[in-house]
Amino acid sequence: MASHILKTYGKPDVIAGVATGAIGIGALVADQLELPFIYVRPEPKSHGRQNQIEGYLEKGQKIVVVEDLISTGKSSLNAVRALKDADADVQGMVAVFSYGFEIAKENFKNAAVQLHTLSNYENLLEQALDINYIQEYELETLSLWNANPSEWNVY
């Protein structure tokens, strides 16, 4: 992921992880790139300093956001919005995995946020089929679910 970030964005000033799933991943990436790490909560804490962003961030710093999983993109883009509200220069986001849902593609496009993922649902199904974890008839069902999960019904 670190080399992908360098290839795609160059070296940012800060790596930000989306709480909580991407905190560990983001911290490892920041360490590999020898960069500071911050993380972003879904909302400000209700006590203490009431921070939504934890860690030191200067206005205008270039940030790449690290995420573990993209489904609709809502929580990921909420983190991006918080960073932009803090005057960060968000370069884009790199995630480990995406389901590839159309709603996520629309949400990222509408937010004008560049998203790169290391893997996705299509690759997962391909690998599962290759190692005989699933059969062809299951592939069809799983693909149908992925095309429209909110209205999918097995019956």
Helices and strands as residue ranges (DSSP letters): H 2-9, E 14-18, H 23-33, E 37-40, E 53-54, E 62-70, H 74-85, E 89-98, H 102-111, E 115-120, H 121-130, H 136-147, G 149-151
